[in-house]
Amino acid sequence: MNAVVFAFPGCEPLADVLAARLSALRGELVLHRFPDEESYVRLSTPVDGRAVVLACSLDRADAKLLPLAFAAEAARELGAASVGIVAPYLGYLRQDARFRAGEAITSATFAKIVSEFADWLVTVDPHLHRYRGLEEIYALRASVVRAAPAIARWIRDNVSEPVIIGPDAESEQWAAEIARRAGAACVVLNKIRRGDFEVEVSVPTVGDFGSQTAVLVDDIISSGRTMIAAVRELLNSGARAPVCVGVHPVFSGDAYAALAASGAARIVTCNTIAHPSNAIDLNEALAAAVEEIVGEVFATAGSR
């Protein structure tokens, strides 16, 4: 395929898989931060006539968005046939409404910015709450890879007699899908959030877990306080030390250390953000989604 794949820091393994799947060039991207903290970006591999794929997970997006935009615009100016973003984690979806007067609805603005410089986007399980889909705010083709199948496989292979625990009502449908695929029961906790770092959860009456192992699953582990509260409540209820599984290991501040110290038996995440806890590989699933889109790009160009 006439494509070239560039990797932003942390996404090199993903870029290697993408390049192999697409039979594409593995491009060289030069990034530098000047002393005044402005960014220097250079595409050292020719892109003229090629589909350009930029692998960049958008956690800590404030530091990544401008270099990503510079790379995408440079690719366009240098003759790229299309420019796509593979962002396993897509940030800026939290603020999806104006909760207080004068607030910026950053999810919509962020989407507008990305849609200006990219033709398509592939991501994993975006944290959508009030939006029914990314197409409500992104003016580009967006493809979503689901982590549930890979998580369920990992649970089947690594946890004996699992019971899947969702941390709150919002997670019920997602946790239920993982439980169904893993052939396990599903329980959803009741959560009350009192602030960014203060969370209370309660375990519904489900009887004695006995020999079963609770597997706490959530899409994003950021502050970690929901998981920590759930682990402590499960231990207090007499359950065995639970396994904690997250799709996106954001782990802000001391979140990972605090969760590890809470009594969890193991912390496992998908590799949407590079982290030592990564144990569930989604790179091949992402590559399959990208292959479909890039194939359509060239098919469309060839029919003109």
WONOR-V634622 format. One record per backbone hydrogen bond with DSSP energy under -0.5 kcal/mol. CO is the residue of the C=O (numbers start at 0). NH is the residue of the N-H. E is the energy in kcal/mol with one decimal. If there is no record, write none. Layout:
co=CO nh=NH e=E
co=CO nh=NH e=E
//
This chain:
co=0 nh=2 e=-2.2
co=1 nh=50 e=-2.1
co=2 nh=24 e=-2.3
co=3 nh=52 e=-2.6
co=4 nh=26 e=-2.2
co=5 nh=54 e=-3.0
co=7 nh=10 e=-2.5
co=10 nh=14 e=-2.5
co=11 nh=15 e=-2.2
co=12 nh=16 e=-1.9
co=13 nh=17 e=-2.6
co=14 nh=18 e=-2.7
co=15 nh=19 e=-2.0
co=16 nh=20 e=-2.5
co=17 nh=21 e=-2.4
co=18 nh=22 e=-0.7
co=18 nh=23 e=-2.6
co=19 nh=22 e=-0.5
co=24 nh=4 e=-2.7
co=24 nh=26 e=-0.9
co=26 nh=28 e=-0.6
co=27 nh=29 e=-0.5
co=27 nh=43 e=-2.4
co=27 nh=44 e=-0.6
co=28 nh=30 e=-0.6
co=29 nh=41 e=-2.0
co=31 nh=33 e=-0.6
co=31 nh=39 e=-3.1
co=33 nh=36 e=-2.7
co=37 nh=33 e=-2.8
co=39 nh=31 e=-2.1
co=41 nh=29 e=-2.9
co=41 nh=43 e=-0.8
co=46 nh=49 e=-2.4
co=49 nh=51 e=-0.6
co=49 nh=80 e=-2.6
co=49 nh=81 e=-1.0
co=50 nh=3 e=-2.4
co=51 nh=53 e=-0.5
co=51 nh=83 e=-2.8
co=52 nh=5 e=-3.0
co=52 nh=54 e=-0.6
co=53 nh=55 e=-0.8
co=53 nh=85 e=-2.7
co=54 nh=7 e=-2.7
co=56 nh=58 e=-0.5
co=57 nh=60 e=-0.5
co=57 nh=90 e=-0.7
co=59 nh=62 e=-1.2
co=59 nh=63 e=-0.5
co=60 nh=63 e=-0.7
co=60 nh=64 e=-2.5
co=63 nh=67 e=-2.2
co=64 nh=68 e=-2.6
co=65 nh=69 e=-2.8
co=66 nh=70 e=-2.4
co=67 nh=71 e=-2.4
co=68 nh=72 e=-2.7
co=69 nh=73 e=-2.3
co=70 nh=74 e=-2.2
co=71 nh=75 e=-2.0
co=72 nh=76 e=-2.5
co=73 nh=77 e=-1.8
co=74 nh=79 e=-2.5
co=75 nh=78 e=-1.8
co=78 nh=48 e=-3.0
co=81 nh=51 e=-3.0
co=82 nh=118 e=-3.5
co=82 nh=119 e=-0.9
co=83 nh=53 e=-2.7
co=84 nh=86 e=-0.7
co=84 nh=121 e=-2.4
co=85 nh=55 e=-2.3
co=85 nh=87 e=-0.6
co=86 nh=123 e=-0.5
co=87 nh=123 e=-1.4
co=88 nh=57 e=-2.7
co=88 nh=90 e=-0.7
co=93 nh=95 e=-1.5
co=94 nh=106 e=-1.9
co=96 nh=98 e=-1.0
co=99 nh=102 e=-2.0
co=103 nh=105 e=-1.5
co=104 nh=107 e=-0.7
co=104 nh=108 e=-1.6
co=105 nh=109 e=-2.9
co=106 nh=110 e=-1.9
co=107 nh=111 e=-2.1
co=108 nh=112 e=-2.1
co=109 nh=113 e=-2.4
co=110 nh=114 e=-2.4
co=111 nh=115 e=-0.9
co=112 nh=115 e=-0.8
co=112 nh=116 e=-0.8
co=113 nh=116 e=-0.8
co=113 nh=117 e=-1.3
co=118 nh=140 e=-1.6
co=119 nh=84 e=-2.3
co=120 nh=142 e=-2.8
co=121 nh=86 e=-2.3
co=122 nh=144 e=-3.0
co=125 nh=127 e=-2.2
co=132 nh=135 e=-1.8
co=133 nh=136 e=-1.8
co=133 nh=137 e=-3.1
co=136 nh=138 e=-0.5
co=137 nh=139 e=-0.7
co=140 nh=120 e=-2.5
co=142 nh=122 e=-2.1
co=142 nh=144 e=-0.5
co=144 nh=124 e=-1.8
co=146 nh=150 e=-2.5
co=147 nh=151 e=-2.9
co=148 nh=152 e=-2.0
co=149 nh=153 e=-2.2
co=150 nh=154 e=-2.5
co=151 nh=155 e=-2.6
co=152 nh=156 e=-2.1
co=153 nh=157 e=-1.7
co=154 nh=158 e=-2.4
co=158 nh=161 e=-0.5
co=160 nh=212 e=-2.3
co=161 nh=184 e=-0.6
co=162 nh=214 e=-2.7
co=163 nh=165 e=-0.5
co=163 nh=186 e=-2.8
co=164 nh=216 e=-2.4
co=165 nh=188 e=-2.9
co=167 nh=170 e=-1.2
co=168 nh=171 e=-1.4
co=170 nh=174 e=-3.4
co=171 nh=175 e=-2.6
co=172 nh=176 e=-1.7
co=173 nh=177 e=-1.9
co=174 nh=178 e=-2.6
co=175 nh=179 e=-2.5
co=176 nh=180 e=-2.4
co=177 nh=181 e=-2.2
co=178 nh=182 e=-0.9
co=178 nh=183 e=-2.8
co=179 nh=182 e=-0.6
co=184 nh=163 e=-2.7
co=186 nh=165 e=-2.8
co=188 nh=190 e=-0.5
co=189 nh=201 e=-2.0
co=191 nh=193 e=-0.6
co=191 nh=199 e=-2.7
co=194 nh=197 e=-0.8
co=197 nh=193 e=-2.8
co=197 nh=194 e=-0.9
co=199 nh=191 e=-3.1
co=201 nh=189 e=-2.1
co=201 nh=203 e=-0.6
co=203 nh=205 e=-0.8
co=208 nh=211 e=-2.4
co=211 nh=213 e=-0.5
co=212 nh=162 e=-2.2
co=213 nh=215 e=-0.6
co=213 nh=242 e=-2.6
co=214 nh=164 e=-2.9
co=215 nh=244 e=-3.6
co=216 nh=166 e=-0.7
co=217 nh=246 e=-1.6
co=218 nh=247 e=-3.0
co=219 nh=221 e=-0.6
co=220 nh=249 e=-0.5
co=220 nh=250 e=-3.0
co=221 nh=251 e=-1.7
co=223 nh=227 e=-2.7
co=224 nh=228 e=-2.5
co=225 nh=229 e=-2.1
co=226 nh=230 e=-3.0
co=227 nh=231 e=-2.4
co=228 nh=232 e=-2.1
co=229 nh=233 e=-2.6
co=230 nh=234 e=-2.5
co=231 nh=235 e=-2.6
co=232 nh=236 e=-1.5
co=233 nh=238 e=-2.2
co=234 nh=237 e=-1.4
co=241 nh=264 e=-3.0
co=241 nh=265 e=-0.8
co=242 nh=215 e=-2.6
co=242 nh=244 e=-0.5
co=243 nh=267 e=-3.2
co=244 nh=217 e=-1.9
co=245 nh=269 e=-1.4
co=246 nh=248 e=-0.6
co=246 nh=271 e=-0.7
co=247 nh=220 e=-2.3
co=247 nh=249 e=-1.8
co=251 nh=254 e=-2.0
co=253 nh=257 e=-2.8
co=254 nh=258 e=-2.5
co=255 nh=259 e=-2.6
co=256 nh=260 e=-1.8
co=257 nh=261 e=-0.5
co=258 nh=261 e=-1.0
co=258 nh=263 e=-0.8
co=259 nh=262 e=-0.7
co=265 nh=243 e=-3.1
co=267 nh=245 e=-2.2
co=268 nh=278 e=-2.9
co=268 nh=279 e=-1.8
co=269 nh=271 e=-0.8
co=269 nh=272 e=-0.7
co=274 nh=277 e=-2.2
co=276 nh=268 e=-2.0
co=278 nh=280 e=-0.6
co=279 nh=270 e=-1.8
co=281 nh=285 e=-2.4
co=282 nh=286 e=-2.5
co=283 nh=287 e=-2.1
co=284 nh=288 e=-1.6
co=285 nh=289 e=-2.3
co=286 nh=290 e=-2.7
co=287 nh=291 e=-1.7
co=288 nh=292 e=-1.7
co=289 nh=293 e=-3.0
co=290 nh=294 e=-2.1
co=291 nh=295 e=-1.7
co=292 nh=296 e=-2.0
co=293 nh=297 e=-1.9
co=294 nh=298 e=-2.0
co=295 nh=299 e=-2.7
co=296 nh=300 e=-2.1
co=297 nh=301 e=-2.3
co=298 nh=302 e=-1.0
co=300 nh=303 e=-0.9
//
